Amino acid sequence: MESARRITVTVIDDHPAIVAAVEHWYATAGTPIDVVASGPDVKAAWVPPGDSADVVVLDLQLSGGEPAYSDLRRLVDAGRQVIVYTMREDQQTALTCIDIGAFTFLTKSKGGEHLVPATIAAAENRAYTPPGLAGAFGTNTRSDRPQLSRRELDVLIEWFQSESKELVAKRLGIRTSTVSTYLDRVRIKYANAGRAARTKTNLVARAVEDGLIGLEDL
């Protein structure tokens, strides 16, 4: 089913051919997606009409410089949904972007295979984990993963699989307020570990990254 409204995107990339390809993929997608702004630096995401786009597609290495982690952080801190779309394919870069709060991490080598569905998921605030990123999560051995109780994990998995907290409460036979309490505890544990997960999408990424859940649980 197509979305009721058109999804808007700002593309930050200093390669015109990449921007043209992205615009083509969106224009031919089943779901209406419009590139409302684009540019070779992040300024396009801060001024009209790019400042109100549903999703920002960000090339992490503009002009061949160092990874633009500071630009990514500013966008995330402002509440933007950011898809990192880059030539870099190393695990550490992917994990760093997710830790900062990127919606997801896509490599340009995959073309538009994942960009369109990831953009739709970002606009609808649904989790999207491409195979390459799942691989990075699966080999992550970081020591700062929070320790969740069995009940916290049960609630977390049910929430990932459900459309609402009310449905989670019904399935587990608990109050909706109790579901919220468990999820708040999980968020606090991640915040205390220095890895805040503000949105449901970020929390899914953290949980998969730490091996708390598998893709089969989603």
Biotite code that builds the C-alpha atoms (Angstrom):
import biotite.structure as struc

atoms = struc.array([
    struc.Atom([0.000, 0.000, 0.000], chain_id="A", res_id=1, res_name="MET", atom_name="CA", element="C"),
    struc.Atom([1.312, 3.443, -0.886], chain_id="A", res_id=2, res_name="GLU", atom_name="CA", element="C"),
    struc.Atom([1.744, 6.099, 1.778], chain_id="A", res_id=3, res_name="SER", atom_name="CA", element="C"),
    struc.Atom([-1.097, 8.614, 2.170], chain_id="A", res_id=4, res_name="ALA", atom_name="CA", element="C"),
    struc.Atom([1.356, 11.486, 1.727], chain_id="A", res_id=5, res_name="ARG", atom_name="CA", element="C"),
    struc.Atom([4.570, 11.995, -0.145], chain_id="A", res_id=6, res_name="ARG", atom_name="CA", element="C"),
    struc.Atom([7.810, 11.426, 1.751], chain_id="A", res_id=7, res_name="ILE", atom_name="CA", element="C"),
    struc.Atom([10.283, 14.296, 1.502], chain_id="A", res_id=8, res_name="THR", atom_name="CA", element="C"),
    struc.Atom([14.066, 13.896, 1.486], chain_id="A", res_id=9, res_name="VAL", atom_name="CA", element="C"),
    struc.Atom([17.134, 16.122, 1.603], chain_id="A", res_id=10, res_name="THR", atom_name="CA", element="C"),
    struc.Atom([20.211, 14.604, -0.034], chain_id="A", res_id=11, res_name="VAL", atom_name="CA", element="C"),
    struc.Atom([23.667, 15.760, 1.105], chain_id="A", res_id=12, res_name="ILE", atom_name="CA", element="C"),
    struc.Atom([26.279, 14.529, -1.371], chain_id="A", res_id=13, res_name="ASP", atom_name="CA", element="C"),
    struc.Atom([29.025, 16.246, -3.356], chain_id="A", res_id=14, res_name="ASP", atom_name="CA", element="C"),
    struc.Atom([28.792, 13.887, -6.334], chain_id="A", res_id=15, res_name="HIS", atom_name="CA", element="C"),
    struc.Atom([26.100, 15.055, -8.818], chain_id="A", res_id=16, res_name="PRO", atom_name="CA", element="C"),
    struc.Atom([25.878, 11.586, -10.358], chain_id="A", res_id=17, res_name="ALA", atom_name="CA", element="C"),
    struc.Atom([24.990, 10.081, -6.974], chain_id="A", res_id=18, res_name="ILE", atom_name="CA", element="C"),
    struc.Atom([22.336, 12.728, -6.366], chain_id="A", res_id=19, res_name="VAL", atom_name="CA", element="C"),
    struc.Atom([20.867, 12.086, -9.821], chain_id="A", res_id=20, res_name="ALA", atom_name="CA", element="C"),
    struc.Atom([20.780, 8.337, -9.192], chain_id="A", res_id=21, res_name="ALA", atom_name="CA", element="C"),
    struc.Atom([19.097, 8.789, -5.821], chain_id="A", res_id=22, res_name="VAL", atom_name="CA", element="C"),
    struc.Atom([16.488, 11.104, -7.349], chain_id="A", res_id=23, res_name="GLU", atom_name="CA", element="C"),
    struc.Atom([15.788, 8.498, -10.041], chain_id="A", res_id=24, res_name="HIS", atom_name="CA", element="C"),
    struc.Atom([15.369, 5.662, -7.529], chain_id="A", res_id=25, res_name="TRP", atom_name="CA", element="C"),
    struc.Atom([12.940, 7.740, -5.502], chain_id="A", res_id=26, res_name="TYR", atom_name="CA", element="C"),
    struc.Atom([11.002, 8.908, -8.561], chain_id="A", res_id=27, res_name="ALA", atom_name="CA", element="C"),
    struc.Atom([10.446, 5.334, -9.699], chain_id="A", res_id=28, res_name="THR", atom_name="CA", element="C"),
    struc.Atom([9.606, 3.926, -6.268], chain_id="A", res_id=29, res_name="ALA", atom_name="CA", element="C"),
    struc.Atom([6.127, 2.583, -5.585], chain_id="A", res_id=30, res_name="GLY", atom_name="CA", element="C"),
    struc.Atom([5.792, 4.951, -2.638], chain_id="A", res_id=31, res_name="THR", atom_name="CA", element="C"),
    struc.Atom([5.877, 8.664, -3.517], chain_id="A", res_id=32, res_name="PRO", atom_name="CA", element="C"),
    struc.Atom([9.249, 10.111, -2.449], chain_id="A", res_id=33, res_name="ILE", atom_name="CA", element="C"),
    struc.Atom([10.395, 13.633, -3.338], chain_id="A", res_id=34, res_name="ASP", atom_name="CA", element="C"),
    struc.Atom([13.915, 15.037, -3.082], chain_id="A", res_id=35, res_name="VAL", atom_name="CA", element="C"),
    struc.Atom([13.048, 18.587, -1.989], chain_id="A", res_id=36, res_name="VAL", atom_name="CA", element="C"),
    struc.Atom([16.643, 19.742, -1.507], chain_id="A", res_id=37, res_name="ALA", atom_name="CA", element="C"),
    struc.Atom([20.191, 18.622, -2.195], chain_id="A", res_id=38, res_name="SER", atom_name="CA", element="C"),
    struc.Atom([23.671, 20.032, -1.898], chain_id="A", res_id=39, res_name="GLY", atom_name="CA", element="C"),
    struc.Atom([27.380, 19.314, -1.462], chain_id="A", res_id=40, res_name="PRO", atom_name="CA", element="C"),
    struc.Atom([27.370, 20.218, 2.242], chain_id="A", res_id=41, res_name="ASP", atom_name="CA", element="C"),
    struc.Atom([25.057, 19.848, 5.206], chain_id="A", res_id=42, res_name="VAL", atom_name="CA", element="C"),
    struc.Atom([23.783, 23.440, 4.923], chain_id="A", res_id=43, res_name="LYS", atom_name="CA", element="C"),
    struc.Atom([21.048, 22.209, 2.576], chain_id="A", res_id=44, res_name="ALA", atom_name="CA", element="C"),
    struc.Atom([19.500, 20.316, 5.505], chain_id="A", res_id=45, res_name="ALA", atom_name="CA", element="C"),
    struc.Atom([19.281, 23.457, 7.655], chain_id="A", res_id=46, res_name="TRP", atom_name="CA", element="C"),
    struc.Atom([17.624, 25.921, 5.264], chain_id="A", res_id=47, res_name="VAL", atom_name="CA", element="C"),
    struc.Atom([14.208, 25.752, 3.520], chain_id="A", res_id=48, res_name="PRO", atom_name="CA", element="C"),
    struc.Atom([12.975, 23.523, 2.038], chain_id="A", res_id=49, res_name="PRO", atom_name="CA", element="C"),
    struc.Atom([15.573, 20.989, 3.203], chain_id="A", res_id=50, res_name="GLY", atom_name="CA", element="C"),
    struc.Atom([15.111, 21.835, 6.866], chain_id="A", res_id=51, res_name="ASP", atom_name="CA", element="C"),
    struc.Atom([11.634, 20.304, 6.961], chain_id="A", res_id=52, res_name="SER", atom_name="CA", element="C"),
    struc.Atom([12.323, 17.100, 5.014], chain_id="A", res_id=53, res_name="ALA", atom_name="CA", element="C"),
    struc.Atom([11.216, 13.830, 6.618], chain_id="A", res_id=54, res_name="ASP", atom_name="CA", element="C"),
    struc.Atom([14.583, 12.181, 5.980], chain_id="A", res_id=55, res_name="VAL", atom_name="CA", element="C"),
    struc.Atom([18.162, 13.364, 5.425], chain_id="A", res_id=56, res_name="VAL", atom_name="CA", element="C"),
    struc.Atom([20.421, 11.159, 3.282], chain_id="A", res_id=57, res_name="VAL", atom_name="CA", element="C"),
    struc.Atom([23.982, 12.066, 4.303], chain_id="A", res_id=58, res_name="LEU", atom_name="CA", element="C"),
    struc.Atom([27.234, 11.222, 2.559], chain_id="A", res_id=59, res_name="ASP", atom_name="CA", element="C"),
    struc.Atom([29.597, 10.745, 5.476], chain_id="A", res_id=60, res_name="LEU", atom_name="CA", element="C"),
    struc.Atom([32.762, 11.825, 3.648], chain_id="A", res_id=61, res_name="GLN", atom_name="CA", element="C"),
    struc.Atom([32.100, 15.038, 1.771], chain_id="A", res_id=62, res_name="LEU", atom_name="CA", element="C"),
    struc.Atom([34.916, 16.296, -0.470], chain_id="A", res_id=63, res_name="SER", atom_name="CA", element="C"),
    struc.Atom([37.032, 13.321, 0.541], chain_id="A", res_id=64, res_name="GLY", atom_name="CA", element="C"),
    struc.Atom([37.609, 14.681, 4.040], chain_id="A", res_id=65, res_name="GLY", atom_name="CA", element="C"),
    struc.Atom([37.262, 13.080, 7.452], chain_id="A", res_id=66, res_name="GLU", atom_name="CA", element="C"),
    struc.Atom([33.932, 11.422, 8.343], chain_id="A", res_id=67, res_name="PRO", atom_name="CA", element="C"),
    struc.Atom([31.359, 14.120, 9.114], chain_id="A", res_id=68, res_name="ALA", atom_name="CA", element="C"),
    struc.Atom([30.424, 12.748, 12.533], chain_id="A", res_id=69, res_name="TYR", atom_name="CA", element="C"),
    struc.Atom([29.853, 16.249, 13.934], chain_id="A", res_id=70, res_name="SER", atom_name="CA", element="C"),
    struc.Atom([27.330, 17.047, 11.187], chain_id="A", res_id=71, res_name="ASP", atom_name="CA", element="C"),
    struc.Atom([25.594, 13.739, 11.832], chain_id="A", res_id=72, res_name="LEU", atom_name="CA", element="C"),
    struc.Atom([25.424, 14.447, 15.557], chain_id="A", res_id=73, res_name="ARG", atom_name="CA", element="C"),
    struc.Atom([23.949, 17.921, 15.039], chain_id="A", res_id=74, res_name="ARG", atom_name="CA", element="C"),
    struc.Atom([21.230, 16.546, 12.784], chain_id="A", res_id=75, res_name="LEU", atom_name="CA", element="C"),
    struc.Atom([20.399, 13.724, 15.192], chain_id="A", res_id=76, res_name="VAL", atom_name="CA", element="C"),
    struc.Atom([20.349, 16.088, 18.167], chain_id="A", res_id=77, res_name="ASP", atom_name="CA", element="C"),
    struc.Atom([17.865, 18.240, 16.236], chain_id="A", res_id=78, res_name="ALA", atom_name="CA", element="C"),
    struc.Atom([15.560, 15.246, 15.908], chain_id="A", res_id=79, res_name="GLY", atom_name="CA", element="C"),
    struc.Atom([16.218, 14.508, 12.233], chain_id="A", res_id=80, res_name="ARG", atom_name="CA", element="C"),
    struc.Atom([15.997, 11.041, 10.725], chain_id="A", res_id=81, res_name="GLN", atom_name="CA", element="C"),
    struc.Atom([19.382, 10.536, 9.055], chain_id="A", res_id=82, res_name="VAL", atom_name="CA", element="C"),
    struc.Atom([20.384, 7.751, 6.691], chain_id="A", res_id=83, res_name="ILE", atom_name="CA", element="C"),
    struc.Atom([24.153, 7.607, 6.297], chain_id="A", res_id=84, res_name="VAL", atom_name="CA", element="C"),
    struc.Atom([24.870, 6.726, 2.653], chain_id="A", res_id=85, res_name="TYR", atom_name="CA", element="C"),
    struc.Atom([28.591, 6.299, 2.087], chain_id="A", res_id=86, res_name="THR", atom_name="CA", element="C"),
    struc.Atom([31.395, 4.560, 0.230], chain_id="A", res_id=87, res_name="MET", atom_name="CA", element="C"),
    struc.Atom([32.888, 3.473, 3.557], chain_id="A", res_id=88, res_name="ARG", atom_name="CA", element="C"),
    struc.Atom([32.176, -0.142, 4.436], chain_id="A", res_id=89, res_name="GLU", atom_name="CA", element="C"),
    struc.Atom([34.200, -0.712, 7.608], chain_id="A", res_id=90, res_name="ASP", atom_name="CA", element="C"),
    struc.Atom([32.464, -2.030, 10.716], chain_id="A", res_id=91, res_name="GLN", atom_name="CA", element="C"),
    struc.Atom([33.761, 0.660, 13.078], chain_id="A", res_id=92, res_name="GLN", atom_name="CA", element="C"),
    struc.Atom([32.353, 3.494, 10.960], chain_id="A", res_id=93, res_name="THR", atom_name="CA", element="C"),
    struc.Atom([28.965, 1.786, 10.804], chain_id="A", res_id=94, res_name="ALA", atom_name="CA", element="C"),
    struc.Atom([28.835, 1.222, 14.563], chain_id="A", res_id=95, res_name="LEU", atom_name="CA", element="C"),
    struc.Atom([29.960, 4.787, 15.279], chain_id="A", res_id=96, res_name="THR", atom_name="CA", element="C"),
    struc.Atom([27.181, 6.219, 13.110], chain_id="A", res_id=97, res_name="CYS", atom_name="CA", element="C"),
    struc.Atom([24.555, 4.067, 14.815], chain_id="A", res_id=98, res_name="ILE", atom_name="CA", element="C"),
    struc.Atom([25.905, 5.021, 18.239], chain_id="A", res_id=99, res_name="ASP", atom_name="CA", element="C"),
    struc.Atom([25.599, 8.706, 17.319], chain_id="A", res_id=100, res_name="ILE", atom_name="CA", element="C"),
    struc.Atom([21.976, 8.065, 16.391], chain_id="A", res_id=101, res_name="GLY", atom_name="CA", element="C"),
    struc.Atom([21.813, 7.571, 12.618], chain_id="A", res_id=102, res_name="ALA", atom_name="CA", element="C"),
    struc.Atom([18.618, 5.833, 11.518], chain_id="A", res_id=103, res_name="PHE", atom_name="CA", element="C"),
    struc.Atom([20.671, 3.337, 9.529], chain_id="A", res_id=104, res_name="THR", atom_name="CA", element="C"),
    struc.Atom([23.962, 2.948, 7.659], chain_id="A", res_id=105, res_name="PHE", atom_name="CA", element="C"),
    struc.Atom([24.006, 2.076, 3.937], chain_id="A", res_id=106, res_name="LEU", atom_name="CA", element="C"),
    struc.Atom([26.924, 1.569, 1.594], chain_id="A", res_id=107, res_name="THR", atom_name="CA", element="C"),
    struc.Atom([26.827, 3.035, -1.901], chain_id="A", res_id=108, res_name="LYS", atom_name="CA", element="C"),
    struc.Atom([28.145, -0.216, -3.323], chain_id="A", res_id=109, res_name="SER", atom_name="CA", element="C"),
    struc.Atom([24.644, -1.644, -2.856], chain_id="A", res_id=110, res_name="LYS", atom_name="CA", element="C"),
    struc.Atom([23.146, 1.054, -5.088], chain_id="A", res_id=111, res_name="GLY", atom_name="CA", element="C"),
    struc.Atom([19.491, 1.766, -4.418], chain_id="A", res_id=112, res_name="GLY", atom_name="CA", element="C"),
    struc.Atom([18.629, -1.744, -3.265], chain_id="A", res_id=113, res_name="GLU", atom_name="CA", element="C"),
    struc.Atom([18.175, -0.666, 0.350], chain_id="A", res_id=114, res_name="HIS", atom_name="CA", element="C"),
    struc.Atom([17.915, 3.097, 0.096], chain_id="A", res_id=115, res_name="LEU", atom_name="CA", element="C"),
    struc.Atom([14.247, 3.252, -0.915], chain_id="A", res_id=116, res_name="VAL", atom_name="CA", element="C"),
    struc.Atom([12.897, 0.831, 1.736], chain_id="A", res_id=117, res_name="PRO", atom_name="CA", element="C"),
    struc.Atom([15.153, 2.411, 4.378], chain_id="A", res_id=118, res_name="ALA", atom_name="CA", element="C"),
    struc.Atom([13.827, 5.867, 3.494], chain_id="A", res_id=119, res_name="THR", atom_name="CA", element="C"),
    struc.Atom([10.219, 4.708, 3.766], chain_id="A", res_id=120, res_name="ILE", atom_name="CA", element="C"),
    struc.Atom([10.951, 3.054, 7.120], chain_id="A", res_id=121, res_name="ALA", atom_name="CA", element="C"),
    struc.Atom([12.692, 6.185, 8.413], chain_id="A", res_id=122, res_name="ALA", atom_name="CA", element="C"),
    struc.Atom([9.775, 8.405, 7.416], chain_id="A", res_id=123, res_name="ALA", atom_name="CA", element="C"),
    struc.Atom([7.362, 6.044, 9.162], chain_id="A", res_id=124, res_name="GLU", atom_name="CA", element="C"),
    struc.Atom([9.660, 5.614, 12.182], chain_id="A", res_id=125, res_name="ASN", atom_name="CA", element="C"),
    struc.Atom([9.961, 1.856, 11.624], chain_id="A", res_id=126, res_name="ARG", atom_name="CA", element="C"),
    struc.Atom([13.172, -0.068, 12.176], chain_id="A", res_id=127, res_name="ALA", atom_name="CA", element="C"),
    struc.Atom([15.267, -1.017, 9.145], chain_id="A", res_id=128, res_name="TYR", atom_name="CA", element="C"),
    struc.Atom([18.480, -3.004, 9.391], chain_id="A", res_id=129, res_name="THR", atom_name="CA", element="C"),
    struc.Atom([20.159, -3.863, 6.053], chain_id="A", res_id=130, res_name="PRO", atom_name="CA", element="C"),
    struc.Atom([22.144, -7.127, 5.865], chain_id="A", res_id=131, res_name="PRO", atom_name="CA", element="C"),
    struc.Atom([25.519, -5.361, 5.904], chain_id="A", res_id=132, res_name="GLY", atom_name="CA", element="C"),
    struc.Atom([24.724, -3.526, 9.091], chain_id="A", res_id=133, res_name="LEU", atom_name="CA", element="C"),
    struc.Atom([23.338, -6.660, 10.674], chain_id="A", res_id=134, res_name="ALA", atom_name="CA", element="C"),
    struc.Atom([26.688, -8.286, 9.956], chain_id="A", res_id=135, res_name="GLY", atom_name="CA", element="C"),
    struc.Atom([28.501, -5.469, 11.736], chain_id="A", res_id=136, res_name="ALA", atom_name="CA", element="C"),
    struc.Atom([26.194, -5.875, 14.710], chain_id="A", res_id=137, res_name="PHE", atom_name="CA", element="C"),
    struc.Atom([26.725, -9.611, 14.794], chain_id="A", res_id=138, res_name="GLY", atom_name="CA", element="C"),
    struc.Atom([30.502, -9.299, 15.034], chain_id="A", res_id=139, res_name="THR", atom_name="CA", element="C"),
    struc.Atom([30.453, -6.481, 17.574], chain_id="A", res_id=140, res_name="ASN", atom_name="CA", element="C"),
    struc.Atom([32.173, -7.423, 20.830], chain_id="A", res_id=141, res_name="THR", atom_name="CA", element="C"),
    struc.Atom([31.796, -4.146, 22.704], chain_id="A", res_id=142, res_name="ARG", atom_name="CA", element="C"),
    struc.Atom([31.834, -4.313, 26.486], chain_id="A", res_id=143, res_name="SER", atom_name="CA", element="C"),
    struc.Atom([29.413, -1.449, 27.201], chain_id="A", res_id=144, res_name="ASP", atom_name="CA", element="C"),
    struc.Atom([26.214, -3.352, 26.462], chain_id="A", res_id=145, res_name="ARG", atom_name="CA", element="C"),
    struc.Atom([23.660, -2.962, 29.262], chain_id="A", res_id=146, res_name="PRO", atom_name="CA", element="C"),
    struc.Atom([22.458, -5.941, 31.257], chain_id="A", res_id=147, res_name="GLN", atom_name="CA", element="C"),
    struc.Atom([18.711, -6.356, 30.779], chain_id="A", res_id=148, res_name="LEU", atom_name="CA", element="C"),
    struc.Atom([16.444, -8.476, 32.928], chain_id="A", res_id=149, res_name="SER", atom_name="CA", element="C"),
    struc.Atom([14.485, -11.301, 31.334], chain_id="A", res_id=150, res_name="ARG", atom_name="CA", element="C"),
    struc.Atom([11.253, -9.310, 31.658], chain_id="A", res_id=151, res_name="ARG", atom_name="CA", element="C"),
    struc.Atom([12.794, -6.182, 30.175], chain_id="A", res_id=152, res_name="GLU", atom_name="CA", element="C"),
    struc.Atom([13.983, -8.229, 27.215], chain_id="A", res_id=153, res_name="LEU", atom_name="CA", element="C"),
    struc.Atom([10.556, -9.879, 26.788], chain_id="A", res_id=154, res_name="ASP", atom_name="CA", element="C"),
    struc.Atom([8.845, -6.481, 26.726], chain_id="A", res_id=155, res_name="VAL", atom_name="CA", element="C"),
    struc.Atom([11.463, -5.096, 24.347], chain_id="A", res_id=156, res_name="LEU", atom_name="CA", element="C"),
    struc.Atom([11.009, -7.906, 21.816], chain_id="A", res_id=157, res_name="ILE", atom_name="CA", element="C"),
    struc.Atom([7.217, -7.719, 21.994], chain_id="A", res_id=158, res_name="GLU", atom_name="CA", element="C"),
    struc.Atom([7.376, -3.956, 21.451], chain_id="A", res_id=159, res_name="TRP", atom_name="CA", element="C"),
    struc.Atom([9.597, -4.368, 18.403], chain_id="A", res_id=160, res_name="PHE", atom_name="CA", element="C"),
    struc.Atom([7.036, -6.786, 16.969], chain_id="A", res_id=161, res_name="GLN", atom_name="CA", element="C"),
    struc.Atom([3.956, -4.735, 17.853], chain_id="A", res_id=162, res_name="SER", atom_name="CA", element="C"),
    struc.Atom([2.346, -1.543, 16.627], chain_id="A", res_id=163, res_name="GLU", atom_name="CA", element="C"),
    struc.Atom([1.581, -0.186, 20.085], chain_id="A", res_id=164, res_name="SER", atom_name="CA", element="C"),
    struc.Atom([2.356, -0.507, 23.778], chain_id="A", res_id=165, res_name="LYS", atom_name="CA", element="C"),
    struc.Atom([-1.296, -1.395, 24.328], chain_id="A", res_id=166, res_name="GLU", atom_name="CA", element="C"),
    struc.Atom([-0.874, -4.499, 22.168], chain_id="A", res_id=167, res_name="LEU", atom_name="CA", element="C"),
    struc.Atom([2.276, -5.462, 24.067], chain_id="A", res_id=168, res_name="VAL", atom_name="CA", element="C"),
    struc.Atom([0.370, -5.162, 27.352], chain_id="A", res_id=169, res_name="ALA", atom_name="CA", element="C"),
    struc.Atom([-2.421, -7.385, 26.034], chain_id="A", res_id=170, res_name="LYS", atom_name="CA", element="C"),
    struc.Atom([-0.005, -10.055, 24.797], chain_id="A", res_id=171, res_name="ARG", atom_name="CA", element="C"),
    struc.Atom([1.968, -10.153, 28.058], chain_id="A", res_id=172, res_name="LEU", atom_name="CA", element="C"),
    struc.Atom([-0.991, -9.694, 30.385], chain_id="A", res_id=173, res_name="GLY", atom_name="CA", element="C"),
    struc.Atom([0.332, -6.538, 32.015], chain_id="A", res_id=174, res_name="ILE", atom_name="CA", element="C"),
    struc.Atom([-0.699, -2.878, 32.167], chain_id="A", res_id=175, res_name="ARG", atom_name="CA", element="C"),
    struc.Atom([0.281, -0.425, 29.436], chain_id="A", res_id=176, res_name="THR", atom_name="CA", element="C"),
    struc.Atom([1.917, 1.724, 32.109], chain_id="A", res_id=177, res_name="SER", atom_name="CA", element="C"),
    struc.Atom([4.041, -1.276, 33.094], chain_id="A", res_id=178, res_name="THR", atom_name="CA", element="C"),
    struc.Atom([5.190, -1.670, 29.501], chain_id="A", res_id=179, res_name="VAL", atom_name="CA", element="C"),
    struc.Atom([6.248, 1.987, 29.513], chain_id="A", res_id=180, res_name="SER", atom_name="CA", element="C"),
    struc.Atom([8.103, 1.485, 32.779], chain_id="A", res_id=181, res_name="THR", atom_name="CA", element="C"),
    struc.Atom([10.112, -1.445, 31.426], chain_id="A", res_id=182, res_name="TYR", atom_name="CA", element="C"),
    struc.Atom([10.986, 0.461, 28.235], chain_id="A", res_id=183, res_name="LEU", atom_name="CA", element="C"),
    struc.Atom([12.024, 3.492, 30.270], chain_id="A", res_id=184, res_name="ASP", atom_name="CA", element="C"),
    struc.Atom([14.326, 1.249, 32.313], chain_id="A", res_id=185, res_name="ARG", atom_name="CA", element="C"),
    struc.Atom([15.959, -0.054, 29.139], chain_id="A", res_id=186, res_name="VAL", atom_name="CA", element="C"),
    struc.Atom([16.468, 3.477, 27.793], chain_id="A", res_id=187, res_name="ARG", atom_name="CA", element="C"),
    struc.Atom([17.986, 4.557, 31.108], chain_id="A", res_id=188, res_name="ILE", atom_name="CA", element="C"),
    struc.Atom([20.409, 1.624, 31.031], chain_id="A", res_id=189, res_name="LYS", atom_name="CA", element="C"),
    struc.Atom([21.532, 2.594, 27.527], chain_id="A", res_id=190, res_name="TYR", atom_name="CA", element="C"),
    struc.Atom([21.826, 6.256, 28.514], chain_id="A", res_id=191, res_name="ALA", atom_name="CA", element="C"),
    struc.Atom([23.931, 5.293, 31.532], chain_id="A", res_id=192, res_name="ASN", atom_name="CA", element="C"),
    struc.Atom([26.182, 3.328, 29.189], chain_id="A", res_id=193, res_name="ALA", atom_name="CA", element="C"),
    struc.Atom([26.679, 6.483, 27.119], chain_id="A", res_id=194, res_name="GLY", atom_name="CA", element="C"),
    struc.Atom([24.659, 5.102, 24.210], chain_id="A", res_id=195, res_name="ARG", atom_name="CA", element="C"),
    struc.Atom([21.318, 6.908, 24.348], chain_id="A", res_id=196, res_name="ALA", atom_name="CA", element="C"),
    struc.Atom([18.476, 5.438, 22.285], chain_id="A", res_id=197, res_name="ALA", atom_name="CA", element="C"),
    struc.Atom([15.883, 8.175, 21.912], chain_id="A", res_id=198, res_name="ARG", atom_name="CA", element="C"),
    struc.Atom([13.644, 6.517, 19.309], chain_id="A", res_id=199, res_name="THR", atom_name="CA", element="C"),
    struc.Atom([12.258, 3.054, 18.748], chain_id="A", res_id=200, res_name="LYS", atom_name="CA", element="C"),
    struc.Atom([14.475, 2.714, 15.696], chain_id="A", res_id=201, res_name="THR", atom_name="CA", element="C"),
    struc.Atom([17.595, 3.605, 17.701], chain_id="A", res_id=202, res_name="ASN", atom_name="CA", element="C"),
    struc.Atom([16.621, 1.107, 20.383], chain_id="A", res_id=203, res_name="LEU", atom_name="CA", element="C"),
    struc.Atom([16.177, -1.659, 17.804], chain_id="A", res_id=204, res_name="VAL", atom_name="CA", element="C"),
    struc.Atom([19.642, -0.885, 16.438], chain_id="A", res_id=205, res_name="ALA", atom_name="CA", element="C"),
    struc.Atom([21.193, -0.977, 19.917], chain_id="A", res_id=206, res_name="ARG", atom_name="CA", element="C"),
    struc.Atom([19.528, -4.289, 20.778], chain_id="A", res_id=207, res_name="ALA", atom_name="CA", element="C"),
    struc.Atom([20.588, -5.972, 17.526], chain_id="A", res_id=208, res_name="VAL", atom_name="CA", element="C"),
    struc.Atom([24.059, -4.456, 17.788], chain_id="A", res_id=209, res_name="GLU", atom_name="CA", element="C"),
    struc.Atom([24.545, -5.914, 21.250], chain_id="A", res_id=210, res_name="ASP", atom_name="CA", element="C"),
    struc.Atom([23.185, -9.327, 20.369], chain_id="A", res_id=211, res_name="GLY", atom_name="CA", element="C"),
    struc.Atom([20.237, -8.895, 22.748], chain_id="A", res_id=212, res_name="LEU", atom_name="CA", element="C"),
    struc.Atom([17.906, -9.840, 19.927], chain_id="A", res_id=213, res_name="ILE", atom_name="CA", element="C"),
    struc.Atom([18.346, -11.368, 16.486], chain_id="A", res_id=214, res_name="GLY", atom_name="CA", element="C"),
    struc.Atom([16.867, -10.250, 13.199], chain_id="A", res_id=215, res_name="LEU", atom_name="CA", element="C"),
    struc.Atom([14.505, -13.220, 13.468], chain_id="A", res_id=216, res_name="GLU", atom_name="CA", element="C"),
    struc.Atom([12.959, -11.521, 16.506], chain_id="A", res_id=217, res_name="ASP", atom_name="CA", element="C"),
    struc.Atom([11.878, -8.490, 14.481], chain_id="A", res_id=218, res_name="LEU", atom_name="CA", element="C"),
])
